[in-house]
Amino acid sequence: MRGFFLRWFLNTVALWVVSELYSGLSFAPGSDFADYLVAGLILGLVNALVKPFLLLFTLPINLLTLGLFTLVINAVVLELVAMSTALEVQGFTAAFIGALLLSLVGWGLNLLVGDG
């Protein structure tokens, strides 16, 4: 259970960092910490439940692009999160760049925490 809460917290912090660094991703004006927590939770759930199916259905194109299409899938996942939370994404290009930054920030946070 500790791992779940740790990942939720890291997703939330990563979303906050990326929304502060990159103007293409932002939270609605007046958003509070609870909005960040909800977005972090939904991001984790979508990554765990929806993303594997998206990767399975796009396996042929993913193989043809040597895995680079996964970046597009990450952008789609971020768009899905934005549709259901206070997160605002300024178009697909912003989602693509935001997903890339989110992956990098999440990776760095996991290194700091020692979670892999």
C-alpha positions as CSV (number, residue, x, y, z in Angstrom):
1,M,0.0,0.0,0.0
2,R,2.9,2.3,0.7
3,G,4.0,2.0,-3.0
4,F,0.6,3.1,-4.2
5,F,0.7,6.3,-2.1
6,L,4.3,6.9,-3.0
7,R,3.5,6.7,-6.8
8,W,0.4,8.9,-6.3
9,F,2.5,11.5,-4.5
10,L,5.2,11.3,-7.2
11,N,2.6,11.7,-10.0
12,T,1.1,14.7,-8.2
13,V,4.5,16.4,-7.7
14,A,5.5,15.6,-11.3
15,L,2.3,17.2,-12.6
16,W,2.8,20.3,-10.4
17,V,6.5,20.7,-11.6
18,V,5.6,20.3,-15.2
19,S,2.6,22.7,-15.0
20,E,5.0,25.3,-13.4
21,L,7.7,24.8,-15.9
22,Y,5.7,24.5,-19.1
23,S,3.0,26.9,-20.1
24,G,1.2,24.3,-22.4
25,L,0.0,22.5,-19.3
26,S,-1.7,24.3,-16.5
27,F,-4.3,23.9,-13.9
28,A,-7.5,25.9,-13.9
29,P,-7.3,29.2,-12.1
30,G,-8.2,28.8,-8.4
31,S,-7.1,25.1,-8.4
32,D,-6.0,23.9,-5.0
33,F,-3.9,21.0,-3.8
34,A,-6.9,18.7,-4.0
35,D,-7.1,19.3,-7.8
36,Y,-3.5,18.2,-8.1
37,L,-4.1,15.1,-6.0
38,V,-7.1,14.1,-8.1
39,A,-5.1,14.7,-11.4
40,G,-2.2,12.6,-10.0
41,L,-4.6,9.8,-9.0
42,I,-6.4,9.8,-12.4
43,L,-3.0,9.9,-14.2
44,G,-1.9,6.8,-12.2
45,L,-5.2,5.0,-12.9
46,V,-5.2,5.8,-16.6
47,N,-1.6,4.7,-16.9
48,A,-2.4,1.4,-15.1
49,L,-5.8,0.6,-16.7
50,V,-6.0,2.3,-20.1
51,K,-2.5,2.7,-21.4
52,P,-1.8,-1.1,-21.6
53,F,-4.8,-1.5,-23.9
54,L,-3.7,1.5,-26.1
55,L,-0.3,0.0,-26.4
56,L,-1.7,-3.4,-27.3
57,F,-4.0,-2.0,-30.0
58,T,-1.2,0.1,-31.5
59,L,1.4,-2.6,-31.3
60,P,2.0,-2.9,-35.1
61,I,2.7,0.9,-35.5
62,N,4.7,0.8,-32.3
63,L,6.9,-1.9,-33.8
64,L,7.3,0.0,-37.1
65,T,8.4,3.1,-35.3
66,L,10.7,1.2,-32.9
67,G,8.7,2.2,-29.9
68,L,8.5,5.9,-30.7
69,F,4.8,5.8,-31.0
70,T,4.7,5.3,-27.3
71,L,5.3,9.0,-27.0
72,V,2.0,9.6,-28.9
73,I,0.2,7.2,-26.5
74,N,1.6,9.1,-23.5
75,A,0.2,12.4,-25.0
76,V,-3.2,10.7,-25.5
77,V,-3.1,9.6,-21.9
78,L,-2.4,13.1,-20.7
79,E,-5.3,14.4,-22.9
80,L,-7.6,11.8,-21.2
81,V,-6.5,13.0,-17.8
82,A,-7.1,16.6,-18.8
83,M,-10.6,15.8,-19.9
84,S,-11.6,14.6,-16.5
85,T,-9.7,17.0,-14.1
86,A,-8.8,20.7,-13.7
87,L,-5.7,20.1,-15.8
88,E,-5.7,22.2,-19.0
89,V,-3.7,21.2,-22.1
90,Q,-3.3,23.7,-25.0
91,G,-3.6,21.2,-27.8
92,F,-2.0,17.9,-28.9
93,T,1.5,19.3,-29.3
94,A,1.4,20.7,-25.8
95,A,0.2,17.3,-24.6
96,F,3.1,15.6,-26.4
97,I,5.7,18.0,-25.0
98,G,4.0,17.8,-21.6
99,A,4.0,14.0,-21.6
100,L,7.7,14.0,-22.5
101,L,8.5,16.4,-19.6
102,L,6.2,14.5,-17.3
103,S,8.1,11.3,-18.0
104,L,11.5,13.0,-17.4
105,V,10.4,14.6,-14.2
106,G,8.8,11.4,-13.0
107,W,11.9,9.5,-13.8
108,G,14.0,12.0,-11.9
109,L,11.7,11.9,-8.9
110,N,11.8,8.1,-8.9
111,L,15.6,8.3,-8.8
112,L,15.6,10.7,-5.9
113,V,13.2,8.6,-3.9
114,G,15.0,5.4,-4.8
115,D,11.9,3.8,-6.3
116,G,13.6,2.8,-9.6
